[in-house]
Amino acid sequence: MNSVPESAWAKSSYSSGEGGECVEVASWLGATHVRDSKDKAGPTVSLTPGAWAEFIGFAAQHNA
């Protein structure tokens, strides 16, 4: 597995910095990687561009 450099990660604009659910994403080597911003050494999810686009479309339709 390729390590994603710290400089590639960006915190979600929905992350308030007050705790709770915070995610970071990074585009690296043809995939989108997602991790918990409070556990940067923890697991990540890696998605193909198509899977990421489907997820974003789903999230946009179900935004509360």
Secondary structure, 3 states (H helix, E strand, C coil): CCCCCHHHCEECCCCCCCCCCCEEEEEECCEEEEEECCCCCCCEEEECHHHHHHHHHHHHHCCC
